[in-house]
Amino acid sequence: MNKRGRVIFASLVGTSIEFYDFYIYATAAVLVFPALFFPHATETTAQLQSFAVFGVAFIARPLGSIVFGHLGDRIGRKATLIGSLLTMGIATFLIGCLPTALTPGWEVAAPTLLVIMRFFQGIGLGGEWSGAALLATENAPQGKRAIYGTFPQLGAPIGFILANVFFLVLSSTFAPEMFAAWGWRVPFLASAAMVALGLWVRLKLVESPAFQRVQEQDKVTSVPLGVVLSKYLGPTVLGTFNMLATYVLFYLLTTFTLTYGTRAVDAAVPGLGYTRTTFLLMMIIGVVFFGIFVLVAGPLAERFGRRKSLMVITAAIGVFGFLWVPLFGGGTPGVLALLILGFTLMGLTFGPMGALLPEMFPTNVRYTGSAVSYNVSSILGAALAPFISVYLWGLGAGSPFLVGLYLTGAAVLTMISLFLTKETRDLAYEDNVG
């Protein structure tokens, strides 16, 4: 058996790196990548190209879920988790080593390599979450799967805080010219230390008891994706929509609110006019509540069940969508209240997912099924949310009302999906083999 502390840390480290990478890359994509990798395009075109490269990871993630899901259900959780972390870590580190398009002879190769590295980041990320969730839940004591399942979820607020504190330190330490010259590389290179620590812990793991049992019973599936699509398509679709409101909420809170909050009040599509540093500090305060309520969500899901807990929280998210206009219009106290309330709901809805999605599939296809559901939902809820929200923001002449309504609509779809999902709390996890 794996030691509890080792399970907690090994399941936590990958998602921490994932969200750390997301925010560091997003910051670089806004501040320096347009000028460094697309210097010959117009300002608007360069920004769009930079965001397009950012979106490559979302396209790659479902492919990564298939590749690493296949390996996780065929050869085991431990080796696959090591592979996903290495793929993600090496790609992130190499981004920090890339020459830019301003380097003579690298005008075409530099942006091409950036796309390739971002693609491999997405491949690694596609297999990371599901493996971390399985590591936690398949090593959990009786009646504590939802509690253990919150540990990989806790990586999201930890990664967010690490990345944004790093950014605030860099922005206050380096002049803009120095940050553009080489300072942007520091966060990417520093991720190597986190990856090395994660690998050291994961190499000390033993295979999960649930997968060992599958091997002993000779029930390892040769083509897990084929079994998932032929026998468990229903749970896969439900799992995808169970995550939809969670993804939409998270990316509206982190990408749209930052854009809206820092846009000038006299712009064509007006914002709130906060400085980036001020708004990031308010977001960090909100994310602290995210972390706290991720941990609160586990015991609630154990006591009341995953489905019932999530239906209550999803209903609250739907109501929250109608509060965007009054809270954003309430000055700094209102904006801070919106961020705290939103991230509190985010913790409560994200926390139980580490248990619910894996529990919807039998052990021998659990890695593939939960990974595909999680990552297809990332396209519907995460990749599309920033674009839809900005469009609705403009359509509303600067008002966030339609953006909040969009969140409410996503909550309605998730409520329908949860209504159709069976409760999984009392499932005999190790005996559940397809």
Backbone torsions as a table, in degrees:
resi	resn	phi	psi	omega
1	MET	NA	146.1	176.1
2	ASN	-80.9	143.3	177.3
3	LYS	-68.5	147.1	-175.1
4	ARG	-58.9	-46.7	-179.1
5	GLY	-62.1	-36.4	179.6
6	ARG	-68.8	-39.5	177.9
7	VAL	-63.7	-46.1	-178.5
8	ILE	-59.7	-50.1	-176.0
9	PHE	-69.5	-41.4	-177.7
10	ALA	-65.7	-33.3	178.8
11	SER	-80.4	-24.3	-177.0
12	LEU	-82.0	-35.7	-168.0
13	VAL	-66.9	-38.9	-176.8
14	GLY	-64.9	-46.2	-180.0
15	THR	-70.7	-28.9	174.4
16	SER	-62.0	-45.2	177.8
17	ILE	-64.4	-40.0	-178.7
18	GLU	-57.3	-50.8	-176.9
19	PHE	-76.7	-30.3	172.0
20	TYR	-58.8	-49.1	179.8
21	ASP	-61.0	-42.4	-178.2
22	PHE	-56.9	-47.9	-175.4
23	TYR	-76.2	-35.6	176.4
24	ILE	-64.8	-44.4	179.6
25	TYR	-65.2	-43.2	179.9
26	ALA	-60.3	-41.2	178.4
27	THR	-63.0	-46.8	179.3
28	ALA	-64.5	-36.1	-179.5
29	ALA	-65.1	-28.8	178.1
30	VAL	-85.1	-44.5	-168.5
31	LEU	-86.5	-44.6	-169.3
32	VAL	-128.0	-28.5	-174.9
33	PHE	-61.4	-37.2	178.0
34	PRO	-56.8	-44.0	-178.4
35	ALA	-77.1	-31.2	-174.7
36	LEU	-84.9	-34.4	-174.6
37	PHE	-110.6	-15.6	178.7
38	PHE	-133.8	54.8	-170.6
39	PRO	-71.2	-18.7	-175.3
40	HIS	-95.6	-0.9	177.7
41	ALA	-91.5	164.0	173.2
42	THR	-65.9	164.6	-176.7
43	GLU	-57.9	-45.6	-178.9
44	THR	-66.5	-44.9	-178.8
45	THR	-64.3	-41.0	179.1
46	ALA	-62.5	-39.7	178.8
47	GLN	-65.5	-42.3	178.5
48	LEU	-64.7	-39.3	178.1
49	GLN	-64.6	-39.0	178.7
50	SER	-63.6	-42.7	178.0
51	PHE	-69.2	-32.3	177.7
52	ALA	-63.6	-41.1	176.4
53	VAL	-64.0	-39.3	176.6
54	PHE	-58.2	-38.9	-178.4
55	GLY	-75.1	-13.0	179.6
56	VAL	-58.2	-35.3	-178.6
57	ALA	-62.9	-34.5	179.5
58	PHE	-68.1	-33.9	176.8
59	ILE	-69.0	-37.8	-177.2
60	ALA	-75.1	-25.6	-173.2
61	ARG	-60.2	-44.9	176.3
62	PRO	-60.3	-36.5	176.0
63	LEU	-63.8	-41.2	176.6
64	GLY	-63.2	-35.6	178.8
65	SER	-65.3	-34.9	178.4
66	ILE	-71.5	-46.1	-177.6
67	VAL	-64.3	-54.3	-176.8
68	PHE	-75.9	-28.4	173.6
69	GLY	-62.8	-42.5	177.3
70	HIS	-59.5	-47.1	-179.0
71	LEU	-66.5	-40.8	-178.7
72	GLY	-64.2	-34.6	178.9
73	ASP	-87.4	-13.7	-179.5
74	ARG	-98.6	-48.9	-174.1
75	ILE	-109.3	-14.1	175.9
76	GLY	124.0	164.3	-174.9
77	ARG	-74.6	-41.1	-172.4
78	LYS	-61.6	-55.3	-177.4
79	ALA	-62.0	-37.3	-178.4
80	THR	-68.7	-39.9	177.8
81	LEU	-63.4	-37.2	176.7
82	ILE	-65.6	-42.6	179.6
83	GLY	-64.3	-42.4	-178.9
84	SER	-66.9	-40.1	179.7
85	LEU	-66.7	-40.2	177.6
86	LEU	-64.5	-44.0	179.6
87	THR	-59.7	-48.0	-179.3
88	MET	-65.8	-44.7	-175.6
89	GLY	-68.2	-43.4	-179.6
90	ILE	-64.8	-43.1	179.4
91	ALA	-62.5	-42.3	179.4
92	THR	-63.5	-45.1	-179.9
93	PHE	-62.2	-41.8	-177.2
94	LEU	-68.2	-27.6	174.6
95	ILE	-59.8	-39.1	178.6
96	GLY	-69.0	-14.4	-179.6
97	CYS	-99.8	-7.5	-172.6
98	LEU	-66.2	139.4	165.0
99	PRO	-69.2	158.5	179.5
100	THR	-99.6	171.7	179.2
101	ALA	-69.9	-10.3	175.8
102	LEU	-79.8	-13.2	178.1
103	THR	-76.6	126.5	-179.2
104	PRO	-54.4	131.5	179.4
105	GLY	89.2	-7.5	-176.9
106	TRP	-113.5	17.2	-175.2
107	GLU	-58.6	-37.7	-179.6
108	VAL	-98.8	-39.6	-175.0
109	ALA	-66.7	-36.7	-176.4
110	ALA	-62.4	-53.4	178.3
111	PRO	-65.2	-30.7	177.7
112	THR	-64.6	-44.8	178.6
113	LEU	-65.3	-34.7	177.2
114	LEU	-61.9	-43.3	177.7
115	VAL	-61.5	-43.8	-178.7
116	ILE	-63.6	-44.6	179.9
117	MET	-64.8	-39.7	178.8
118	ARG	-65.3	-36.5	177.8
119	PHE	-62.6	-44.9	-179.9
120	PHE	-70.6	-29.9	171.1
121	GLN	-58.7	-45.3	179.6
122	GLY	-63.2	-39.2	177.3
123	ILE	-59.3	-48.4	-180.0
124	GLY	-63.8	-42.0	-180.0
125	LEU	-64.8	-32.1	-179.2
126	GLY	-62.3	-27.3	178.5
127	GLY	-102.5	-9.1	-172.0
128	GLU	-73.7	-50.4	-172.0
129	TRP	-62.3	-48.2	-176.0
130	SER	-62.0	-42.3	178.2
131	GLY	-62.2	-40.3	179.0
132	ALA	-66.4	-40.3	178.4
133	ALA	-64.9	-40.6	178.5
134	LEU	-68.3	-39.2	176.9
135	LEU	-56.8	-43.3	-178.6
136	ALA	-71.3	-50.2	-172.2
137	THR	-76.2	-33.7	-179.2
138	GLU	-77.0	-10.2	173.7
139	ASN	-107.9	8.1	-176.1
140	ALA	-79.9	144.9	172.8
141	PRO	-66.1	165.5	179.5
142	GLN	-54.5	130.3	175.7
143	GLY	76.4	12.3	-178.7
144	LYS	-129.4	20.9	-178.5
145	ARG	-63.7	-40.8	-179.6
146	ALA	-66.8	-33.9	178.2
147	ILE	-68.6	-47.7	178.2
148	TYR	-65.6	-32.5	-179.9
149	GLY	-67.5	-14.1	177.6
150	THR	-79.5	-16.9	-177.0
151	PHE	-64.7	-46.9	174.6
152	PRO	-64.4	-30.0	178.5
153	GLN	-67.3	-30.4	-179.3
154	LEU	-66.3	-18.4	177.7
155	GLY	-62.3	-27.6	-179.2
156	ALA	-62.8	-55.5	178.3
157	PRO	-66.3	-33.2	178.6
158	ILE	-64.5	-47.0	179.0
159	GLY	-62.7	-39.0	178.0
160	PHE	-61.2	-48.8	-177.5
161	ILE	-65.5	-44.4	179.0
162	LEU	-58.3	-47.1	-176.3
163	ALA	-65.3	-45.0	-175.4
164	ASN	-75.7	-33.3	172.9
165	VAL	-65.1	-41.3	176.4
166	PHE	-57.5	-46.4	179.7
167	PHE	-62.0	-44.0	-179.2
168	LEU	-62.8	-38.9	177.6
169	VAL	-64.9	-45.4	-179.5
170	LEU	-64.1	-42.1	-177.9
171	SER	-67.4	-27.8	178.3
172	SER	-88.8	-16.4	-178.3
173	THR	-95.0	-42.8	-174.8
174	PHE	-100.1	141.9	168.3
175	ALA	-69.3	155.1	-179.0
176	PRO	-52.9	-38.4	-179.8
177	GLU	-66.3	-38.7	-179.8
178	MET	-70.0	-38.5	177.7
179	PHE	-63.2	-41.3	179.4
180	ALA	-68.9	-32.7	-176.9
181	ALA	-72.4	-47.9	-177.7
182	TRP	-153.3	-15.5	-176.3
183	GLY	-62.2	-30.8	-179.9
184	TRP	-63.9	-22.4	-178.4
185	ARG	-73.7	-25.8	-171.9
186	VAL	-57.4	-49.1	-178.6
187	PRO	-62.5	-36.2	179.2
188	PHE	-67.6	-43.1	179.8
189	LEU	-69.0	-35.8	-178.8
190	ALA	-66.8	-22.6	179.9
191	SER	-63.2	-20.3	180.0
192	ALA	-60.2	-35.0	180.0
193	ALA	-65.8	-40.6	178.4
194	MET	-66.3	-40.5	-179.9
195	VAL	-65.0	-43.5	180.0
196	ALA	-60.8	-41.9	178.6
197	LEU	-65.2	-42.1	178.1
198	GLY	-62.7	-41.0	178.6
199	LEU	-64.4	-41.7	-179.3
200	TRP	-58.9	-41.3	-179.7
201	VAL	-72.0	-44.1	-175.8
202	ARG	-68.2	-30.8	178.1
203	LEU	-66.0	-21.6	-179.5
204	LYS	-87.9	-3.2	-179.5
205	LEU	-74.7	158.5	166.1
206	VAL	-111.7	163.0	-177.4
207	GLU	-62.6	148.4	-177.5
208	SER	-65.8	147.3	-180.0
209	PRO	-59.0	-36.6	-178.1
210	ALA	-63.7	-43.8	-179.4
211	PHE	-73.0	-33.6	175.2
212	GLN	-58.3	-38.9	-179.3
213	ARG	-66.9	-39.0	175.9
214	VAL	-59.7	-43.0	179.4
215	GLN	-65.3	-42.3	-179.1
216	GLU	-64.1	-34.3	-179.7
217	GLN	-85.9	0.6	-179.5
218	ASP	56.2	45.3	-179.9
219	LYS	-116.7	22.8	175.0
220	VAL	-66.0	131.6	-176.1
221	THR	-85.3	134.9	-178.1
222	SER	-75.9	-37.4	179.2
223	VAL	-130.7	83.2	-175.1
224	PRO	-57.5	-40.2	-178.3
225	LEU	-62.8	-39.6	178.5
226	GLY	-62.0	-40.1	178.8
227	VAL	-67.5	-41.9	179.9
228	VAL	-61.0	-45.6	-176.8
229	LEU	-73.7	-28.5	-177.8
230	SER	-89.9	-35.8	-175.1
231	LYS	-110.3	-23.0	-173.4
232	TYR	-129.5	34.6	178.4
233	LEU	-65.2	-38.2	179.1
234	GLY	-58.6	-55.3	176.9
235	PRO	-59.3	-32.7	179.4
236	THR	-65.2	-45.0	178.7
237	VAL	-66.2	-43.8	179.0
238	LEU	-63.5	-42.0	178.1
239	GLY	-60.3	-39.2	178.6
240	THR	-61.3	-47.2	-178.1
241	PHE	-79.4	-22.1	172.8
242	ASN	-62.2	-30.6	-179.5
243	MET	-89.4	-9.6	-169.6
244	LEU	-59.5	-52.7	-178.3
245	ALA	-62.7	-34.3	178.5
246	THR	-62.2	-48.0	179.9
247	TYR	-64.6	-45.9	-179.2
248	VAL	-61.3	-44.9	178.8
249	LEU	-58.5	-46.8	-175.7
250	PHE	-63.8	-45.4	-175.6
251	TYR	-77.8	-23.6	170.4
252	LEU	-70.6	-40.7	-179.9
253	LEU	-67.6	-30.7	-172.7
254	THR	-101.2	-35.2	-178.9
255	THR	-99.9	-50.3	-177.1
256	PHE	-67.2	-48.4	-176.1
257	THR	-61.8	-35.3	178.5
258	LEU	-66.3	-41.7	178.1
259	THR	-66.3	-46.9	-179.2
260	TYR	-65.9	-41.7	-176.8
261	GLY	-68.1	-30.6	-175.7
262	THR	-101.4	-4.5	177.0
263	ARG	-70.6	141.4	-179.0
264	ALA	-62.7	146.0	-177.9
265	VAL	-70.7	-20.5	-179.8
266	ASP	-103.0	15.3	178.2
267	ALA	-72.3	165.2	179.6
268	ALA	-57.4	-42.8	170.0
269	VAL	-110.8	98.4	-167.3
270	PRO	-70.1	150.6	174.0
271	GLY	-119.7	-154.9	-175.7
272	LEU	-98.6	-16.0	173.3
273	GLY	81.7	15.8	176.9
274	TYR	-75.2	151.9	170.0
275	THR	-71.4	155.1	-178.9
276	ARG	-60.4	-40.5	-179.3
277	THR	-63.2	-44.9	-179.7
278	THR	-61.9	-45.5	-176.8
279	PHE	-69.6	-36.7	176.9
280	LEU	-62.6	-38.1	178.2
281	LEU	-63.4	-40.4	177.0
282	MET	-65.8	-38.3	178.9
283	MET	-66.3	-39.1	178.6
284	ILE	-61.8	-39.6	175.9
285	ILE	-60.3	-44.5	178.8
286	GLY	-62.1	-39.6	-177.4
287	VAL	-68.9	-26.2	173.2
288	VAL	-58.4	-40.9	176.7
289	PHE	-67.6	-34.2	174.3
290	PHE	-55.2	-51.4	-179.3
291	GLY	-62.3	-43.2	-178.7
292	ILE	-61.1	-45.6	-173.7
293	PHE	-82.5	-14.5	166.1
294	VAL	-60.6	-44.0	-179.5
295	LEU	-70.7	-33.0	177.5
296	VAL	-67.7	-34.7	-173.7
297	ALA	-64.6	-32.9	-178.5
298	GLY	-60.0	-56.6	177.4
299	PRO	-59.2	-35.6	178.1
300	LEU	-64.4	-41.2	179.3
301	ALA	-69.3	-29.4	176.0
302	GLU	-71.2	-39.8	-175.7
303	ARG	-77.2	-45.4	-172.7
304	PHE	-103.4	-7.3	-177.0
305	GLY	96.2	151.8	-177.4
306	ARG	-66.3	-47.7	-173.6
307	ARG	-63.3	-48.7	-177.3
308	LYS	-64.1	-44.3	179.4
309	SER	-60.0	-46.2	-176.5
310	LEU	-69.3	-31.9	178.1
311	MET	-66.6	-39.6	177.9
312	VAL	-65.4	-45.7	-178.6
313	ILE	-66.6	-39.6	179.8
314	THR	-65.3	-38.0	175.1
315	ALA	-61.5	-40.3	178.1
316	ALA	-65.0	-36.9	176.8
317	ILE	-63.2	-40.2	177.0
318	GLY	-60.2	-42.7	177.1
319	VAL	-66.9	-39.2	-179.3
320	PHE	-57.2	-33.1	179.2
321	GLY	-59.4	-27.5	179.7
322	PHE	-83.3	-6.8	-177.5
323	LEU	-95.0	-1.6	-174.3
324	TRP	-62.6	-45.2	-177.8
325	VAL	-65.4	-52.6	-179.1
326	PRO	-63.7	-36.8	-179.1
327	LEU	-73.1	-44.3	177.7
328	PHE	-64.8	-26.4	178.7
329	GLY	-86.5	3.5	-176.1
330	GLY	-96.7	22.2	-179.7
331	GLY	70.8	-164.6	-177.7
332	THR	-59.5	-42.5	176.9
333	PRO	-59.7	-39.5	179.8
334	GLY	-67.7	-42.6	179.3
335	VAL	-63.6	-44.3	179.5
336	LEU	-64.4	-39.0	177.8
337	ALA	-63.4	-40.5	178.3
338	LEU	-61.8	-44.4	-178.9
339	LEU	-66.6	-42.2	180.0
340	ILE	-65.5	-46.9	-179.7
341	LEU	-64.6	-43.8	-179.3
342	GLY	-63.3	-44.8	-179.4
343	PHE	-72.7	-27.1	172.9
344	THR	-64.1	-47.1	176.5
345	LEU	-62.5	-35.9	178.9
346	MET	-62.4	-44.0	178.2
347	GLY	-62.4	-40.6	-177.4
348	LEU	-70.5	-32.3	180.0
349	THR	-87.7	-31.2	-178.3
350	PHE	-77.7	-35.6	-175.5
351	GLY	-55.3	-50.5	-176.8
352	PRO	-71.5	-14.7	-176.5
353	MET	-64.7	-27.9	178.5
354	GLY	-63.3	-22.9	176.2
355	ALA	-100.0	-42.5	-172.3
356	LEU	-62.4	-52.4	-174.9
357	LEU	-61.9	-47.3	176.3
358	PRO	-62.0	-35.1	-178.5
359	GLU	-69.0	-15.0	-178.7
360	MET	-79.8	-4.0	-176.1
361	PHE	-131.5	147.8	175.8
362	PRO	-68.3	161.1	-171.4
363	THR	-57.9	-39.3	-172.4
364	ASN	-77.1	-8.1	171.8
365	VAL	-132.2	18.3	-174.0
366	ARG	-66.2	-42.1	-179.0
367	TYR	-61.1	-49.8	-177.5
368	THR	-65.4	-48.7	-176.2
369	GLY	-61.2	-48.7	-178.6
370	SER	-68.9	-35.7	-179.9
371	ALA	-67.4	-43.4	179.8
372	VAL	-64.2	-45.2	178.8
373	SER	-59.1	-48.0	-176.7
374	TYR	-62.3	-43.2	-172.1
375	ASN	-86.1	-29.6	171.3
376	VAL	-66.4	-38.0	176.2
377	SER	-62.9	-30.6	178.5
378	SER	-64.1	-31.2	176.5
379	ILE	-71.0	-47.8	-177.3
380	LEU	-68.5	-39.7	-173.8
381	GLY	-99.6	-30.7	-174.6
382	ALA	-100.8	-52.0	-175.7
383	ALA	-64.9	-35.8	-176.5
384	LEU	-85.9	-26.3	-172.6
385	ALA	-57.9	-46.7	-179.5
386	PRO	-60.5	-40.5	-178.2
387	PHE	-70.2	-44.3	-179.7
388	ILE	-63.7	-43.0	-176.9
389	SER	-65.2	-41.4	178.9
390	VAL	-65.4	-39.6	177.8
391	TYR	-62.7	-46.3	-179.1
392	LEU	-66.9	-34.0	176.7
393	TRP	-61.5	-46.6	177.2
394	GLY	-66.2	-38.8	179.4
395	LEU	-63.2	-31.7	178.9
396	GLY	-89.2	13.5	177.4
397	ALA	55.7	40.2	176.6
398	GLY	95.6	-7.3	177.7
399	SER	-86.4	139.5	178.5
400	PRO	-85.8	11.8	-175.6
401	PHE	-59.3	-48.3	-177.6
402	LEU	-67.5	-29.3	176.8
403	VAL	-66.6	-43.8	176.3
404	GLY	-63.3	-37.3	178.1
405	LEU	-65.5	-35.9	175.5
406	TYR	-60.6	-43.0	177.1
407	LEU	-62.7	-41.9	178.7
408	THR	-61.9	-41.3	177.6
409	GLY	-61.7	-41.1	177.3
410	ALA	-63.6	-37.8	178.8
411	ALA	-64.6	-37.0	178.5
412	VAL	-63.4	-44.3	178.8
413	LEU	-62.6	-40.5	178.9
414	THR	-67.8	-36.7	177.5
415	MET	-61.2	-43.2	178.2
416	ILE	-61.3	-43.7	180.0
417	SER	-63.7	-44.1	179.5
418	LEU	-64.3	-36.4	178.0
419	PHE	-60.7	-34.5	-179.0
420	LEU	-86.6	-7.3	-178.3
421	THR	-89.2	137.6	177.5
422	LYS	-80.0	149.3	175.1
423	GLU	-66.3	137.2	-175.2
424	THR	-117.2	2.1	-172.5
425	ARG	-58.4	-41.8	-172.8
426	ASP	-94.8	15.8	179.2
427	LEU	-66.2	136.0	174.2
428	ALA	-77.8	96.5	-167.2
429	TYR	-60.4	-51.0	-175.2
430	GLU	-70.5	-27.4	-178.4
431	ASP	-86.4	-5.7	-176.5
432	ASN	-84.7	88.0	-179.2
433	VAL	-123.4	127.2	-178.0
434	GLY	-76.0	NA	NA
